Amino acid sequence: MGDKSLAQIDEEKIHFNFDENSNNVATIVKHLAGNMLSRWTDFLSSDGEKEWRNRETEFEDTFQSKAEMMDYWEKGWNCLFNAIDPLKEEDVTKTIYIRNEGHSVMGALNRQLTHYSYHIGQLVYVIKALKSDSWQTLSIPKGKSNEFNKEKFK
């Protein structure tokens, strides 16, 4: 959903803020990727809140282009998948640390899943609002459920 939403946003719209207290698309992406890089780099052997991470700067809009933003987005996701792909069944019960608080690997995965889905929901909402009538739905279009179900259950 994140990828499909980001594909729809125009370059100039990634910096749009509804108000001074809201995050724009660029800062949401920056925060998500920054979190992923911190949490998943050496996650079995070091705390998920890395000393080199500066969370506050993740909310500063510094991307110069959509391409730069998308490169960072991919870097975050690659870090996550490179960390979890080699996991074995016995790894999910190991204890890891996030901000010096112990979590099972499974607990940490669930924690991050909820965090990422929360922010991807924000991305979808903001981009959909900005696209308005030109938004390409990510699921069954509004008012088309019956039609969809008829086709699926022929």
N, C-alpha and C positions, 0 to 999 in steps of 0.2 A: 504494500500500500504506500509505503514511503517512496519507493522508487517511482511508482506510477504517478504519484502526486507531484514529485519533484520534476518529472519529465514534462509536466504541464505548465510549470511556472516560467514566466518570462524573466530574462536577466534582470531587468530594472525592478521587478517586483520582489526579489529576494530580500530587499532592504526595507520593505514597507512595514511600518509599525502602526497599529491601531491607536496607540497612545504611548506615553513615556513609560508606562508600567508593563507593557506587553513585550513579548519577544517576537522578533521577526523570523522569517524562515531561515535566514543565514545564521542567526544566533542559536536557534533550536538545533540546527544541524551541527554547529560548532560544539555545543554542549554535549549532544549525543555522542559524537565521535570522540571528543575529549574524554568523556566518561568511559567509553569502550576501550580506548588506548590505555587508560589508567587501570581499569579493572582487569583487563585480560592479558596485559603484558606480564609474563612470568607469574600468572595468577596462582599456580600451585605452590610457588616458593617465596612469594613476596606479598606484602599487604597491597590490597587493591587500590588504596589511595596513595599513589606514588608521590614521593617528595618533589618530583619535577612538575607535577600537575599544579596549575594555577586555575582553579575552578572559576574564580571571579572573572578572569579574562575571557572565559568561554562565553560570557554574556556581553562582550564588546563586539560590535559589528565591524570586523576587520577584513572580511573577504573582499577582494578586488573584483572578482568575477564569479559567475555561476560555475564555470569550469573549476576554479580553485576550490569552491565550496564542495562540488561533487567529488573532487579528488580526495578531500579530507573525509567526506562521508564514506567513500570506498575504503580508505585507510582504516577507519574505525571498524567497519564490518569485517574487513579482511583479518584484522587483529582478533576479533571475536571468534570467527570461524576457524582460524589457525589454532586458537587455543582449545576450542571444544571438539573439533573433529577427531583429534587423536585420543580423546578420553575413553577409558575402558570402564566397564561396569563397576569395578572395585574403586574407581576414582570418585564416584558420586558421594560416597560417605566420608571421604577425607575432609579434614577441617582446613579451611582457608580463612584469611582475615581481610576484612574491609574496615578501615578506620580503627584497627586494633580490636575489632569485635569478631569473634569466631562464628563461622557459618559452615555448614556442610556445603560441598560443591553443588549439590542439588538445591539447597536453600539459596545459594548465591545465584544460581541460574534462574531460579524463580524470581528472586529479588530484581535481577536485571531485566527479565522478561516484562515484569510489570512496569518498570521504569521506562523501558524503551517503547512499550505500547502506549503509555501515557503521552509521551512526547510525539510519537508518530501520529497519534490522534490529533494533537495540536497542529502538526504540519498539515494533515489532511483538511482540518477545519479552516485554517488560515488560507490555504491555497484554493480550496473550494470557494470560499467567500470572495477571494480576489478574482477568480475566473468567472464567477457568476454563471451566466447562461452558456458560456463556452466550456464549462467543466465537463470532462468526460468521466462518467461514473466508474467507480471501482468495483461495483457489485451490481445487484439487480436494480435497474432504474426505478425511481419512485413511481408508483402507480402501475408497475409492470409485473408484480408478483404473480398474479393469476396467470398471465400469459407465459411467464417463465415456468411456472409449475406445470401447466398443461403440456408444454414442450418437453419437460424433463420426465413426466410420468405418462407418456403415451403408451 
